[in-house]
Amino acid sequence: MTDERELLPIWVVYDHPADFPHCYVARKWLSLPQPRATADMLISANLDDIHEALEELGFTHLSPMPGDDPKIIETWV
C-alpha cells in the first residue's frame, strides 16, 4: 500500500461547481498511482482567497488542459 505522503497532491480549482453553485472550490487530488479526490477542499466566494491559500502552501499554478471539464479554472501542483 502506498503511503499518502508519497503521492503528488494536485489542487483543482472549479468555477461554481454544481455542489457549491455560489462559490469557487479547490479540491485536493492525489495523482499516483490512480488519480483520486480527497476530502480536502478550499471554498470561497472570492477566487483571490483560494489563490492566496494555495500560494501560501507552496503550490504552482497551471492552466487547464484541453478536454478538461469547463468548470475547471486551473490546477495547482
C-alpha positions as CSV (number, residue, x, y, z in Angstrom):
1,M,0.0,0.0,0.0
2,T,1.3,3.5,-0.9
3,D,1.9,6.0,1.9
4,E,-0.2,9.1,1.1
5,R,2.8,11.3,1.8
6,E,4.5,9.7,-1.3
7,L,1.7,10.8,-3.6
8,L,1.7,14.0,-5.6
9,P,-1.0,16.4,-4.4
10,I,-2.8,18.4,-7.1
11,W,-5.4,21.1,-6.3
12,V,-8.1,21.5,-9.0
13,V,-10.0,24.9,-8.9
14,Y,-13.6,24.9,-10.1
15,D,-15.8,27.8,-11.0
16,H,-19.0,27.5,-9.1
17,P,-19.5,23.7,-9.4
18,A,-22.9,22.1,-9.0
19,D,-22.4,21.2,-5.4
20,F,-21.3,24.7,-4.5
21,P,-23.1,27.0,-7.0
22,H,-22.3,30.2,-5.1
23,C,-18.5,29.7,-4.6
24,Y,-15.2,28.7,-6.1
25,V,-13.9,25.4,-4.9
26,A,-10.4,23.9,-4.8
27,R,-10.4,20.2,-4.4
28,K,-7.3,18.2,-3.5
29,W,-6.5,15.2,-5.6
30,L,-3.7,12.7,-5.3
31,S,-2.2,11.8,-8.6
32,L,-0.5,8.5,-8.3
33,P,-0.9,5.6,-8.8
34,Q,-4.5,6.4,-9.8
35,P,-5.9,9.9,-9.6
36,R,-8.4,10.2,-6.7
37,A,-10.1,13.0,-4.9
38,T,-9.6,13.5,-1.2
39,A,-12.0,15.2,1.3
40,D,-9.8,18.3,1.4
41,M,-11.3,21.4,-0.1
42,L,-10.9,25.2,-0.1
43,I,-14.2,27.0,-0.6
44,S,-14.6,30.8,-1.1
45,A,-16.8,33.3,-2.9
46,N,-13.5,35.1,-3.8
47,L,-11.1,33.4,-6.2
48,D,-8.2,35.5,-4.9
49,D,-8.6,33.9,-1.5
50,I,-8.1,30.5,-3.0
51,H,-5.1,31.7,-5.0
52,E,-3.6,33.2,-1.8
53,A,-4.1,30.0,0.2
54,L,-2.6,27.8,-2.5
55,E,0.4,30.1,-2.9
56,E,1.0,30.1,0.8
57,L,1.0,26.3,0.7
58,G,3.8,26.5,-1.9
59,F,1.8,25.3,-5.0
60,T,2.3,26.5,-8.5
61,H,-0.4,27.5,-10.9
62,L,-1.1,25.6,-14.2
63,S,-3.7,26.5,-16.9
64,P,-6.4,23.9,-17.6
65,M,-5.7,21.2,-20.2
66,P,-7.6,20.8,-23.4
67,G,-10.6,18.5,-22.7
68,D,-10.9,19.4,-19.0
69,D,-14.3,20.0,-17.6
70,P,-15.4,23.6,-18.4
71,K,-15.9,24.2,-14.7
72,I,-12.1,23.7,-14.1
73,I,-10.4,27.1,-14.0
74,E,-6.9,25.9,-13.2
75,T,-4.8,23.3,-11.3
76,W,-2.0,23.8,-8.8
77,V,0.9,21.4,-8.2
